[in-house]
Amino acid sequence: GSGLVGSEMCIRDRAIDSLPSAICWFTEEGTVKLCNLQMYRLFRMLAGRDLQMYTEICTALEDCPEGNTNSRQIGVIRLSGERQTYLFPDGSVWKYSRKEIAASDGRCYIEAMFSNVTGLYEKHLELRRQTEQLKLISRELKKLSEHVLELTRESEILAAKTRLHDRIGCLLYTSDAADDGE
């Protein structure tokens, strides 16, 4: 056993259940050693059953279809372009990670964890939308800039033609005046 008495186990379980992450530790053989309620809840959404073995998480995640927030798929979706990140039917976004942990008694455990990254993912989407808007604005500004350059050239050509016209007119007037004076 773990050497914990009933009340200590209860406190430990409540502490683990209060974690915002979904977390589960598995033995080297892959059976559940300790798991919090959040992991059980997520796994039920993911696979439709209770979690018993580590391989069940691996299989369930591999079976997730790839998509994005606009996908009309039912169930959990592996977000394309995002590493180990999954969109759940309730709209929450979770990033999966796993690592091996060596205990003080020499035994190895597998820690499987989902971290809630919903807020971060929503900010990422908002940044992507803003970037697209900025690209649109940039293209419009470039068109406007080219139009302004074109108008400036036309305006300069018109001003030059007007000056030339005025000079020719002035020369003709001076020439007519000189002819009248003879």
SVG drawing of the C-alpha trace seen along z (x, -y; Angstrom):
<svg xmlns="http://www.w3.org/2000/svg" viewBox="-22 -100 37 104">
<polyline fill="none" stroke="black" stroke-width="0.4" points="0.0,0.0 0.8,-3.7 1.0,-4.0 -1.8,-6.6 -4.6,-6.2 -8.3,-6.9 -8.4,-10.6 -5.1,-11.3 -6.2,-9.6 -9.5,-11.6 -7.5,-14.9 -5.1,-13.8 -8.0,-12.9 -9.9,-16.2 -6.6,-18.1 -6.1,-16.2 -9.7,-16.7 -9.5,-20.4 -6.7,-20.8 -7.8,-22.6 -6.0,-20.1 -7.2,-16.6 -4.5,-14.3 -4.0,-10.5 -1.1,-8.4 -0.7,-4.9 1.5,-2.0 4.2,-0.7 1.7,1.9 -0.7,-0.9 -3.4,-0.5 -4.9,-3.5 -3.0,-4.3 -4.6,-7.7 -6.9,-9.8 -8.8,-13.0 -12.5,-13.7 -11.6,-16.1 -9.7,-13.3 -12.6,-10.9 -15.0,-13.7 -12.8,-14.4 -12.3,-10.8 -16.0,-10.1 -16.5,-12.9 -13.6,-11.5 -14.5,-7.8 -17.9,-7.5 -16.8,-5.2 -14.7,-5.2 -10.9,-5.2 -9.2,-1.9 -5.9,-1.7 -3.3,-4.1 -3.6,-2.6 -7.3,-3.7 -6.2,-7.4 -3.7,-6.8 -6.3,-5.0 -9.1,-7.6 -6.8,-10.5 -5.5,-8.7 -9.1,-8.2 -10.0,-11.9 -10.8,-13.4 -8.7,-16.4 -10.5,-19.7 -10.9,-23.3 -13.4,-25.4 -15.6,-25.7 -15.8,-21.9 -19.3,-20.5 -18.0,-17.2 -19.6,-15.7 -17.3,-14.7 -13.8,-15.6 -11.7,-17.1 -7.9,-17.2 -7.2,-20.8 -5.2,-21.1 -2.0,-23.0 -2.0,-22.7 0.2,-20.1 -1.7,-17.6 -4.6,-20.1 -8.2,-19.0 -11.6,-20.8 -14.2,-19.1 -18.0,-19.3 -18.6,-21.7 -16.3,-24.2 -13.3,-23.8 -9.8,-23.3 -7.3,-20.9 -3.7,-20.3 -2.5,-16.7 0.9,-15.8 2.5,-12.7 5.7,-12.0 7.3,-9.2 7.9,-9.7 10.3,-7.7 9.0,-7.3 11.3,-7.2 10.7,-3.5 12.2,-3.0 8.9,-2.3 8.0,-4.2 4.6,-5.8 3.1,-7.4 1.6,-10.8 -1.1,-11.7 -2.4,-15.3 -4.8,-17.6 -4.3,-21.3 -7.2,-23.7 -6.0,-26.1 -9.4,-27.4 -8.6,-31.1 -5.2,-30.9 -6.7,-29.2 -9.5,-31.9 -6.8,-34.6 -4.8,-32.8 -7.9,-32.7 -8.6,-36.4 -5.0,-37.3 -5.4,-35.3 -8.6,-37.2 -6.9,-40.5 -3.9,-39.5 -6.2,-38.8 -7.9,-42.1 -4.5,-43.9 -3.5,-42.1 -6.8,-43.3 -6.2,-46.9 -2.6,-46.7 -3.7,-45.7 -6.3,-48.5 -3.7,-51.0 -1.3,-49.8 -4.0,-50.3 -4.8,-53.7 -1.1,-54.6 -0.8,-53.5 -3.9,-55.6 -2.5,-58.6 0.8,-58.3 -1.1,-58.1 -3.2,-61.1 -0.1,-63.0 1.6,-62.2 -1.5,-63.3 -1.7,-66.5 2.0,-67.2 1.6,-66.6 -1.5,-68.9 0.5,-71.6 3.4,-71.3 1.0,-71.5 -0.7,-74.5 2.7,-76.2 3.7,-75.4 0.4,-76.6 0.8,-79.9 4.3,-80.4 3.3,-79.7 0.4,-82.1 2.7,-84.7 5.2,-84.3 2.4,-84.6 1.0,-87.7 4.5,-89.2 5.1,-88.3 1.7,-89.8 2.4,-92.9 5.8,-93.2 4.2,-92.7 1.7,-95.4 4.4,-97.8 6.2,-97.7"/>
</svg>
